[in-house]
Amino acid sequence: MKLSFFSNVTFLLIAAMAGGALSAAPRSSVEDWACADEASRILNQIRSTASRLAIQTDTLESYTRGGLSWESHAGRLNMARESINEIGQLLQQLQEIRNDSAPWQRRAVDSVAPIAESLANRTEAAIDHLNWNRQYLWAPVYADHLKAMAEHASQMKKNVDVHLELADTANKLEDLRTQAAKAGS
């Protein structure tokens, strides 16, 4: 039996996507604002982690061209796994306040969660390959996993960026409308 360098990737994405939190009682509008602010804070954390993950996966993909040791691959895969798990935890937090977050925040989560799940699956497959085939780091299936990881990480960051920018633009537009209404009265 071959010893695995990695333990299996722990993913909280399934829990985050499985269902929303059950609310015990309706929230007040103040609590709704607090949840919306919290959701924005978490989305910004996902953006930051996804940015770091995109760098990690781009670097890892480049390793297939360089003849680096399996230990180098293992270290970078482990960093990516940790970032993916962090994103999974953040998505789970968002799921808990989903019903009280803004519609744009729910759409952001809905656009990110499937990408995160695919990314987690590809990462687990790459780890499995490395655990069982350390001498075949040039194998096309392994290179495909690394390429998909890099693409998914980049797409996740772009999706969160777009939703956060859209919300920021909507807030600026509302501020301008308020200023115009005040100027007209």
C-alpha positions as CSV (number, residue, x, y, z in Angstrom):
1,M,0.0,0.0,0.0
2,K,1.3,3.4,-1.0
3,L,1.4,6.1,1.6
4,S,-0.2,9.4,0.6
5,F,1.7,12.6,1.0
6,F,-1.6,14.4,1.3
7,S,-4.7,13.6,3.3
8,N,-7.8,13.9,1.3
9,V,-8.9,17.4,0.5
10,T,-11.5,18.5,3.0
11,F,-14.2,20.4,1.3
12,L,-16.9,22.4,2.9
13,L,-18.4,23.3,-0.5
14,I,-21.0,20.6,-0.4
15,A,-22.2,21.8,3.0
16,A,-22.3,25.3,1.7
17,M,-24.3,24.5,-1.3
18,A,-26.6,21.8,0.2
19,G,-29.1,24.2,1.6
20,G,-29.7,27.5,3.3
21,A,-29.8,28.1,6.9
22,L,-33.2,27.9,8.6
23,S,-34.2,31.2,10.2
24,A,-35.7,30.9,13.6
25,A,-37.5,34.3,13.3
26,P,-37.8,37.1,10.8
27,R,-35.0,39.6,11.1
28,S,-35.4,43.3,11.5
29,S,-34.2,45.7,8.8
30,V,-31.2,46.6,11.0
31,E,-30.2,42.9,11.1
32,D,-30.8,42.6,7.3
33,W,-28.3,45.5,6.8
34,A,-25.8,43.8,9.1
35,C,-26.2,40.5,7.1
36,A,-25.7,42.4,3.8
37,D,-22.6,44.1,5.2
38,E,-21.3,40.7,6.5
39,A,-22.0,39.1,3.1
40,S,-20.0,41.9,1.3
41,R,-17.1,41.5,3.8
42,I,-17.1,37.7,3.1
43,L,-17.3,38.2,-0.7
44,N,-14.3,40.5,-0.4
45,Q,-12.5,37.8,1.5
46,I,-13.4,35.3,-1.2
47,R,-12.0,37.7,-3.8
48,S,-8.7,38.0,-1.9
49,T,-8.4,34.3,-1.4
50,A,-9.3,33.6,-5.0
51,S,-6.6,36.1,-6.1
52,R,-4.1,34.2,-4.0
53,L,-5.4,30.9,-5.3
54,A,-5.1,32.1,-9.0
55,I,-1.4,32.9,-8.4
56,Q,-0.9,29.5,-6.7
57,T,-2.6,27.6,-9.5
58,D,-0.9,29.5,-12.3
59,T,2.5,28.7,-10.7
60,L,1.5,25.1,-10.2
61,E,0.5,24.8,-13.9
62,S,3.9,26.2,-14.9
63,Y,5.5,23.4,-13.0
64,T,4.5,20.9,-15.7
65,R,6.9,22.6,-18.0
66,G,9.9,22.8,-15.7
67,G,10.8,19.3,-14.5
68,L,10.5,20.2,-10.8
69,S,10.3,17.5,-8.1
70,W,7.1,16.0,-6.9
71,E,7.8,17.7,-3.5
72,S,7.6,21.1,-5.2
73,H,4.2,20.0,-6.8
74,A,3.1,18.7,-3.4
75,G,3.8,21.9,-1.6
76,R,2.0,24.1,-4.2
77,L,-1.0,21.7,-4.3
78,N,-1.2,21.8,-0.5
79,M,-1.3,25.6,-0.6
80,A,-4.0,25.5,-3.2
81,R,-6.0,23.0,-1.1
82,E,-5.8,25.3,1.9
83,S,-7.0,28.2,-0.1
84,I,-9.9,26.2,-1.6
85,N,-10.9,25.0,1.9
86,E,-10.9,28.6,3.1
87,I,-13.2,29.5,0.2
88,G,-15.4,26.6,1.1
89,Q,-15.7,27.9,4.7
90,L,-16.5,31.4,3.5
91,L,-19.2,30.0,1.1
92,Q,-20.6,28.1,4.1
93,Q,-20.8,31.4,6.1
94,L,-22.5,33.1,3.1
95,Q,-25.0,30.2,2.9
96,E,-25.9,30.7,6.6
97,I,-27.0,34.3,5.9
98,R,-28.2,33.8,2.4
99,N,-31.9,34.6,3.0
100,D,-30.9,37.9,4.6
101,S,-28.4,39.0,2.0
102,A,-29.0,41.2,-1.0
103,P,-30.1,39.7,-4.3
104,W,-26.8,40.6,-5.9
105,Q,-24.9,38.8,-3.1
106,R,-27.0,35.7,-3.7
107,R,-26.3,35.8,-7.4
108,A,-22.5,36.2,-6.6
109,V,-22.6,33.1,-4.5
110,D,-24.6,31.2,-7.1
111,S,-22.0,32.1,-9.7
112,V,-19.0,31.1,-7.5
113,A,-20.2,28.0,-5.8
114,P,-20.2,25.7,-8.9
115,I,-16.8,26.9,-9.9
116,A,-15.5,26.3,-6.4
117,E,-16.9,22.8,-6.5
118,S,-15.2,22.0,-9.9
119,L,-12.0,23.5,-8.6
120,A,-12.2,21.3,-5.5
121,N,-12.8,18.2,-7.6
122,R,-9.9,19.0,-9.9
123,T,-7.6,19.7,-7.0
124,E,-8.5,16.4,-5.4
125,A,-7.9,14.6,-8.7
126,A,-4.5,16.3,-9.0
127,I,-3.6,15.3,-5.4
128,D,-4.7,11.7,-6.1
129,H,-2.5,11.6,-9.2
130,L,0.5,12.9,-7.3
131,N,-0.1,10.5,-4.5
132,W,-0.1,7.5,-6.8
133,N,2.1,8.6,-9.8
134,R,4.9,10.8,-8.4
135,Q,7.1,9.9,-11.3
136,Y,4.5,10.9,-14.0
137,L,4.3,14.6,-13.4
138,W,4.3,15.2,-17.2
139,A,1.2,13.0,-17.7
140,P,-1.5,14.7,-19.8
141,V,-4.2,13.9,-17.3
142,Y,-2.3,15.6,-14.5
143,A,-1.4,18.6,-16.7
144,D,-5.1,18.9,-17.6
145,H,-6.1,19.0,-13.9
146,L,-3.6,21.7,-13.2
147,K,-4.7,23.7,-16.2
148,A,-8.4,23.4,-15.2
149,M,-7.5,24.5,-11.6
150,A,-5.8,27.6,-12.9
151,E,-8.7,28.4,-15.2
152,H,-11.3,27.9,-12.5
153,A,-9.4,30.0,-9.9
154,S,-9.1,32.8,-12.4
155,Q,-12.8,32.5,-13.3
156,M,-13.8,32.5,-9.7
157,K,-11.9,35.7,-9.0
158,K,-13.4,37.4,-12.1
159,N,-16.9,36.4,-11.1
160,V,-16.6,37.9,-7.6
161,D,-14.9,41.0,-9.0
162,V,-17.8,41.6,-11.4
163,H,-20.4,41.2,-8.7
164,L,-18.6,43.5,-6.3
165,E,-18.0,46.1,-9.0
166,L,-21.6,45.9,-10.1
167,A,-22.7,46.6,-6.5
168,D,-20.2,49.4,-6.1
169,T,-21.5,51.0,-9.4
170,A,-25.1,50.6,-8.2
171,N,-24.3,52.3,-4.9
172,K,-22.6,55.2,-6.8
173,L,-25.6,55.5,-9.1
174,E,-27.9,55.7,-6.1
175,D,-25.7,58.3,-4.5
176,L,-25.9,60.4,-7.7
177,R,-29.7,60.0,-7.8
178,T,-29.9,61.3,-4.2
179,Q,-27.6,64.2,-5.0
180,A,-29.7,65.1,-8.1
181,A,-32.9,64.9,-6.1
182,K,-31.5,67.2,-3.4
183,A,-30.2,69.6,-6.1
184,G,-33.6,69.7,-7.8
185,S,-35.5,70.5,-4.6
